[in-house]
Amino acid sequence: MTATQNPTDQQPKTASDAGARPYATVNPYTGQTEKEFPFLETGEIDGVIERAHAAFLEWRRRPVEERAAIVGRAAELMNERRDELAALITREMGKRIQEAAGEIMLAASILQYYAEKGPGFLEPKPIDVMQGEAVVVNEPVGVLLAIEPWNYPFYQVVRVAGPNLVLGNAIVLKHAELNPQCALAIEQVFRDAGVPEGVYTNVFLNIPDVERVISHRHVQGVTLTGSERAGASVAEIAGRNLKKSVLELGGSDPFIVLDAEDLGRTVKAATMARMANTGQACIAAKRIIVVDDIYDDFVAGLQQAFSTFTPGDPADPATTLGPVSSERAAQDLAAQIQDAIDKGATVLAGGGRPDHDGAFVEATLLADVTPEMRAYNEELFGPAAVLYRVANEDEAVELANNSEFGLSAAVYSSDAEKARAVADRLESGMVWINQPSGSSPELPFGGVKRSGYGRELSELGMFEFANRRLIRVMPAKKATKPAGG
């Protein structure tokens, strides 16, 4: 996420700035404030964590099969409540209703994945030793703080909650200020599924109180998905307190087109890779890099595709372009686009804000973007992409790697061997070949460079906050009879 799109920075930072009600549902389509929630009082924080720790001590002792069954029940409840939960997402951050329903289904599939696979992942792992026995057992560490963003308000949370609840950890959630009702709905799903009180706790935490939580003696780790600024702050606090942290930060993902046996299919994939969730995804294709010999035809197809996006009510299934998450987000993205235009970028589609009420930005394509423009180095978190023409795959790789980010990338070619060779040279945590970057429960998710560190999802996601404890057993020596006895 871009530095101007900090998920912990969407509302005023102090209670006095926000009239002591900083968490709010502000519908980005209507601009109306529908519901507000007060911060958790600072004096209540220690009590929340103490209760979470006490609940953890009981939760960790329950058989892993019982914990997994409860997480599996949460998956069932999420699917059963899909329509109402999707409507909450649409109302709070403007996601088109079909995409919101898809997010709920993905979130439920993650919970089900860990319910089914988690106990097996946690089985002790024997080590081959020359004498005696050695085994690594996987144990929970305690209470974790999860700081999660607004762009995927259910999916982002369950990436942390699913594996860690099965593992036996307890979670305190600080969700984004834009999504208070989503945060409460997730907590209710877990509670109704049978997660004991205190094992999973939502808190409407004031930003200055984050340090108090991380430094508490019973908090053993923190995970954050958000901006570089938020990540740097959280990592500094965690490091100072010797706490483990996992960070999933911004991305400026390249979408590299080396050739196109089916140009229309590749254009469609690039469009989806950029415009899903109205472009508000860390792994969205933000830099589209195309080799020279197909560039003009590819751009013509992409211009046509982007021209079909028109703003409308995100709750209407016919809408093709929803609002971004807030008026502030719309203004920030429009300023990045205008900066590029003012400094000489070519507008191939869109370029501004449509004549429509709500937090809308036009589906925008920019070319001739140069390093002095904000759009060259900053993440564009919304429906805007930058196009680059390159001579060959070497130039494509050089340009793709010329970024402080390294989250994900996509490579398109009819030559699988060539695509794999390019993929192997990219500096990113994930590479997708002939498919837009995405997410699935069994696939590890995370980046390198300023995109963060650590991994979520897959088997790897089980162990970021696990004590992988070695137990070494040597044969007991028989007692010998004293000489002359």
C-alpha positions, 0 to 999 in steps of 0.5 A: 500500500502506498505511503498515502494509503496507510490502513492505520491512518484513515481517520484522525489519530487522536480521540480529541481530533475525532470527537472520541469516535474515530472508527466509522462506517463512511460509505464511499459511494454516498459519502454518508457516515452511517455508524461510529465507534469509540476508541478502546480506552487506554486504561482498558488495554492491559485488561484485554491482554491479560484476559487474552493471555489467560484464554491462551493458556486454556486454548493451547491445552485443547487438542489440536483437532478440537481447535481445528474443528472450531476453525472449520465451523467458522468457515461454514458460518462465513459461507452461510453468512456470505451475503450479509458479510459481503454487503458490509464490505461493500458498504464500508469500503466500496468493493463491488458486491460480486467481488465482496462475495468472492472475498468471503468465499476465499476467506472461508476457504482459508479457514477450511484449509487450516482446519483440514491441513493444520493438524498434519502440519503441526505433527512432530518432525523427527530428525535423523540422528546418529544416536538416540532420538531428536524431534521438533515439536510445534507449539504456540507462543502466546498472544499476537497483535494483528494490524489489518487493512481495509482493502480486503477486510475479511481475507486479510484477517483470516490469513493470520487467524486461521493458522494461528488459532489452529496452532493455539495462539490467541489474537488481538485484532486492530482492524482499519478504522474504515471497517469497524462493522466488518471487524465486529462481524468477524469476531462474531463469526469466531465466537459463534463457531466456538472460539472461547472469549479472549482467544480472539478479541477485536479492539478499536485501538487508537494508534498511539496505543499500539506501542503499549500493546506490542510492549506488553509482556504477554504479547509475543508477536505482531503482524501487519499488512499496510504501508511502509510507514506503518510497517517501519513503525511497528517493526521498530517497536517490535524490535525494541521489545524483542518481539517477532514481527511479520510485515506485508507492505506495499507493492508496485508489481510488474506485469511483463508481456514478452509475446502474445499468442492470444493478444486478447486473452493477455489484454483481458488478464492485464485488465483484471490484474490491474482493476480487480478491487478497483485497483486496491490490491497490494499485488495488483499489476501496477507497472505493465511492461510490454516488448516493443513488437506487440506494444502498440496492439497491446495498448490499443486493446488495453485502452478499449478495455479501460474505456468500458469502466463506468462508475456506479453503485457498488451494490449493483451487480451491473456496476463496472467501476466502484469507488475507492475506499474514501474521499481522501484515497480518491484525492491522493490517487488523483494527485499522483496522476496529476503530478505525472500529467503535469510533468509530461506523462501521456494519458492513454485512458482516464486521467482524472475524476469522473463527474459522479458523486462518490469517491471515484477515480477514472480507470487510468492508463499512463505512459511516458512516466519518468523517474521524477514523477511520483507515479514512477516510484510510488505505489498507485493504490487504485484504478491507475496503471503505468505502461512501459515499452521495452526492447526485449526481456533483458530490459523488461527484467531490469525495469521490473527490478528497478523498484524498492518493492518486491511483492509479486510479479506476472510474466506472460509468454507462449514460450514457457521456458522463456517465461520461467527464465525471466521469472527466475531473474525477478526480485519478488516474493511471488511470480505468476506465469501466464496468470495474474498474481493472486492468492490461494490458501495453499500458496505462500504469500509475502515479499522482499525488499520494502514489500516486507518479510515473513510469509502467510498462507500455506504450510509456511504460514503455520510457523511464523509464530510457532515455537519449533522446539527441539527435544533431544533424547539420549539412551539412559546409561545403565548403572555399573556395580562398584568394583569389589562390591 
